[in-house]
Amino acid sequence: MSTARTENPVIMGLSSQNGQLRGPTQQQMNQLKNTNTINNGTQQQAQSMTTTIKPGDDWKKTLKLPPKDLRIKTSDVTSTKGNEFEDYCLKWELLMGIFEMGWEKPSPIQEESIPIALSGRDILARAKNGTGKSGAYLIPLLERLDLKKDNIQAMVIVPTRELALQEFTFFVPLVCTVC
């Protein structure tokens, strides 16, 4: 299995547009203020964003975080390289969704697979239950979605109905923050 370095996003083949903690441009801000959006068949005024997130801002203070998970964690989820989710140059909406789900740092399986998946390569990984495998492929999947395209861009296929329900309940909160 191949690995990728995460220190420099250019090494991973990410575009220069994919900047760390990028916020909406001034043009996007104006569009948000002046356009309507359709949600669930009803037309509503789009919420305008008053501030953009800049590197160095303590934007995590404004999030609605769930209670801390105080369960004992084993080494298969704690033996990380010390990377942060911010190191992967994710969209700030996705970062906010990740932190609002209560995730603070990527697990080892996520540290290994997210950079590879973000570069557009296939991943094949195996890890124990509860180690973050769903996040390992869903985070890059959401990052690479282009909301301007009106076609199917990704499909998640799982072997059982129970796993499909689990993935769906995991996936929906992240999708709501990105879209």
LINLIN-V316282 format. One record per residue. N is the residue number from 1. RES is the residue in one small letter. SS is DSSP state (A for helix, B for strand, O for the rest). OMEGA is omega in radians with two decimals (* if undefined). NEAR is the number of other C-alpha atoms within 10 Angstrom. Layout:
N:RES:SS:OMEGA:NEAR  N:RES:SS:OMEGA:NEAR
This chain:
1:m:O:-3.12:7  2:s:O:3.10:9  3:t:O:3.14:11  4:a:O:3.06:15  5:r:O:-3.08:12  6:t:O:-3.08:18  7:e:O:-3.05:11  8:n:O:-3.10:12  9:p:O:3.13:20  10:v:O:3.11:12  11:i:O:-3.09:11  12:m:O:3.13:18  13:g:O:3.12:13  14:l:O:-3.12:17  15:s:O:3.14:10  16:s:O:3.11:9  17:q:O:-3.07:7  18:n:O:-3.09:15  19:g:O:-3.11:15  20:q:O:3.10:17  21:l:O:-3.12:23  22:r:O:3.07:17  23:g:O:3.13:18  24:p:O:3.09:16  25:t:O:3.13:10  26:q:A:3.12:10  27:q:A:3.10:8  28:q:A:3.11:13  29:m:A:3.13:16  30:n:A:3.11:13  31:q:A:3.13:13  32:l:A:-3.12:17  33:k:A:-2.98:14  34:n:A:-3.05:12  35:t:O:3.03:12  36:n:B:3.11:13  37:t:B:3.12:13  38:i:B:3.10:10  39:n:B:3.11:10  40:n:O:3.07:7  41:g:O:3.11:7  42:t:B:-3.12:7  43:q:B:-3.14:10  44:q:B:3.07:12  45:q:B:3.14:13  46:a:O:3.11:15  47:q:O:3.12:12  48:s:O:-3.13:14  49:m:O:-3.06:13  50:t:O:-3.13:7  51:t:O:3.03:9  52:t:O:-3.14:16  53:i:O:3.13:13  54:k:O:3.07:13  55:p:O:-3.13:12  56:g:O:3.08:7  57:d:O:3.08:10  58:d:O:-3.06:9  59:w:A:-3.12:13  60:k:A:-3.14:12  61:k:A:-3.08:8  62:t:A:-3.08:8  63:l:O:3.05:11  64:k:O:-3.07:13  65:l:O:3.06:16  66:p:O:3.10:11  67:p:O:3.13:8  68:k:O:3.07:9  69:d:O:-3.06:9  70:l:O:3.13:6  71:r:O:3.10:6  72:i:O:-3.12:6  73:k:O:3.14:11  74:t:O:-3.05:9  75:s:A:-3.14:9  76:d:A:3.01:15  77:v:A:-3.11:18  78:t:A:-3.08:14  79:s:O:-3.11:10  80:t:O:3.11:17  81:k:O:3.14:11  82:g:O:3.10:11  83:n:O:3.05:16  84:e:O:3.09:13  85:f:A:3.12:19  86:e:A:-3.11:15  87:d:A:-3.07:14  88:y:A:3.08:24  89:c:O:-3.14:20  90:l:O:3.05:22  91:k:O:-3.07:20  92:w:A:3.08:23  93:e:A:3.12:18  94:l:A:3.08:22  95:l:A:3.13:23  96:m:A:3.10:21  97:g:A:3.12:20  98:i:A:-3.11:21  99:f:A:3.10:17  100:e:A:3.05:18  101:m:O:3.10:16  102:g:O:3.12:14  103:w:O:-3.13:18  104:e:O:-3.11:12  105:k:O:3.10:18  106:p:O:3.08:24  107:s:O:-3.14:24  108:p:A:3.13:22  109:i:A:3.10:22  110:q:A:3.11:25  111:e:A:-3.11:23  112:e:A:-2.98:22  113:s:A:-3.08:24  114:i:A:3.14:24  115:p:A:-3.13:24  116:i:A:3.14:22  117:a:A:3.11:21  118:l:A:3.12:23  119:s:O:3.08:18  120:g:O:-3.13:14  121:r:O:3.10:10  122:d:O:3.07:11  123:i:O:3.01:15  124:l:O:-3.03:8  125:a:O:3.10:13  126:r:O:3.13:9  127:a:O:-3.13:12  128:k:O:3.06:10  129:n:O:3.06:8  130:g:O:-3.11:11  131:t:O:3.08:20  132:g:O:-3.13:17  133:k:A:-3.14:18  134:s:A:3.11:15  135:g:A:-3.10:22  136:a:A:3.10:23  137:y:A:-3.11:22  138:l:A:3.11:19  139:i:A:3.08:22  140:p:A:3.12:22  141:l:A:3.14:18  142:l:A:3.13:20  143:e:A:-3.05:19  144:r:A:3.11:17  145:l:O:3.06:14  146:d:O:-3.06:11  147:l:O:3.13:11  148:k:O:3.14:6  149:k:O:-3.10:8  150:d:O:3.09:7  151:n:O:3.14:8  152:i:O:-3.13:7  153:q:O:-3.12:11  154:a:O:3.08:10  155:m:O:3.12:7  156:v:O:3.14:10  157:i:O:3.13:9  158:v:O:-2.99:11  159:p:O:-3.08:7  160:t:O:3.12:9  161:r:A:-3.13:9  162:e:A:3.12:10  163:l:A:3.09:12  164:a:A:3.10:14  165:l:A:3.12:12  166:q:A:-3.14:12  167:e:A:-3.14:17  168:f:A:-3.13:12  169:t:A:3.08:11  170:f:A:-2.99:15  171:f:A:-3.02:16  172:v:A:3.14:10  173:p:A:3.11:14  174:l:A:-3.14:22  175:v:A:-3.12:15  176:c:A:3.14:11  177:t:A:-3.10:15  178:v:A:-3.09:17  179:c:O:*:11
